[in-house]
Amino acid sequence: MASAKQRAAARSNVKKAQAGAKKKQTLKNLPKQTRTALGKEANKVRRGEEPTRRELEEEARRLDIRGRSKMGKAELKRAVAPAR
């Protein structure tokens, strides 16, 4: 069974983790223009107008593009486009 000191330390750690998570709300802290752009891109993916990052990575794997796992979505788009 845990001692009172251990329980207090665990409680403190949980509170610290919760506070850190509250602070870290990264999307909320981005500029409005960036949030808008992210929303527009997400809508295109939902409508099927744009491929998802996973789909781009699968295509890059088929085309044997090196470094694909470290690429972001935009980089994958640029790498896959000429290889098609």
NUKE-155056 format. One record per residue (C-alpha): y, z, x; residue in one letter. Coordinates in Angstrom, 3 decimals. Each point is the difference from the previous one (the first is absolute). Layout:
REM residues N
> Y;Z;X;a
...
//
This chain:
REM residues 84
> 0.000;0.000;0.000;m
> 3.496;-0.823;1.230;a
> 2.311;2.780;1.067;s
> 3.402;0.571;-1.571;a
> 1.636;-1.440;3.125;k
> -2.098;-3.183;-0.260;q
> 0.822;-0.410;-3.701;r
> 3.708;0.432;0.737;a
> -0.181;-2.600;2.781;a
> -1.836;-2.428;-2.296;a
> 2.591;0.511;-2.743;r
> 2.770;-0.637;2.525;s
> -1.685;-3.184;1.225;n
> -0.387;-1.319;-3.538;v
> 3.670;0.665;-0.760;k
> 1.052;-1.772;3.200;k
> -2.174;-3.006;-0.842;a
> 1.399;-0.204;-3.530;q
> 3.573;0.202;1.274;a
> -0.693;-2.731;2.547;g
> -1.465;-2.252;-2.669;a
> 3.041;0.511;-2.224;k
> 2.362;-0.897;2.846;k
> -1.987;-3.049;1.015;k
> 0.505;-2.029;-3.200;q
> 0.730;-3.066;2.074;t
> 0.527;-2.621;-2.723;l
> 2.658;2.149;-1.598;k
> 1.862;0.232;3.299;n
> 0.082;-3.760;0.632;l
> 3.154;-2.020;-0.714;p
> 0.295;-1.404;-3.536;k
> -0.187;-3.594;1.262;q
> -3.308;0.688;1.755;t
> -1.484;1.738;-3.059;r
> 1.027;-2.983;-2.146;t
> -1.621;-2.454;2.414;a
> -3.221;2.031;0.063;l
> -0.079;0.059;-3.800;g
> 0.484;-3.758;-0.237;k
> -2.787;-0.615;2.514;e
> -2.339;2.342;-1.903;a
> 0.712;-1.869;-3.241;n
> -0.846;-3.333;1.633;k
> -3.320;1.411;1.173;v
> -0.778;1.349;-3.476;r
> 0.760;-3.380;-1.576;r
> -2.198;-1.731;2.546;g
> 2.809;-1.995;1.609;e
> -0.521;1.658;3.399;e
> -3.186;1.117;1.769;p
> -0.564;3.664;0.793;t
> -0.144;1.238;3.564;r
> -3.757;0.448;-0.321;r
> -0.434;-3.614;-1.142;e
> 2.128;-1.208;2.913;l
> -2.035;2.090;2.435;e
> -3.278;-1.416;-1.365;e
> 1.326;-3.525;0.430;e
> 1.167;0.823;3.530;a
> -3.493;1.318;0.741;r
> -1.526;-3.279;-1.206;r
> 2.468;-1.950;2.139;l
> -0.749;2.323;2.956;d
> 3.632;0.984;0.634;i
> 0.239;2.631;2.736;r
> 1.963;3.216;-0.520;g
> -0.177;-0.241;-3.792;r
> -0.804;3.671;-0.527;s
> 3.277;1.030;1.622;k
> 2.118;-2.536;-1.907;m
> 2.086;0.788;-3.036;g
> 0.000;-2.139;-3.120;k
> 2.883;-2.228;1.103;a
> -1.588;-0.573;3.425;e
> -3.308;-0.883;-1.637;l
> 1.762;-2.521;-2.257;k
> 1.600;-1.654;3.036;r
> -3.282;-0.020;1.939;a
> -2.143;-1.367;-2.835;v
> 2.425;-2.721;-1.181;a
> -0.285;-2.377;3.005;p
> -3.739;0.624;0.342;a
> -0.647;-1.221;-3.538;r
//
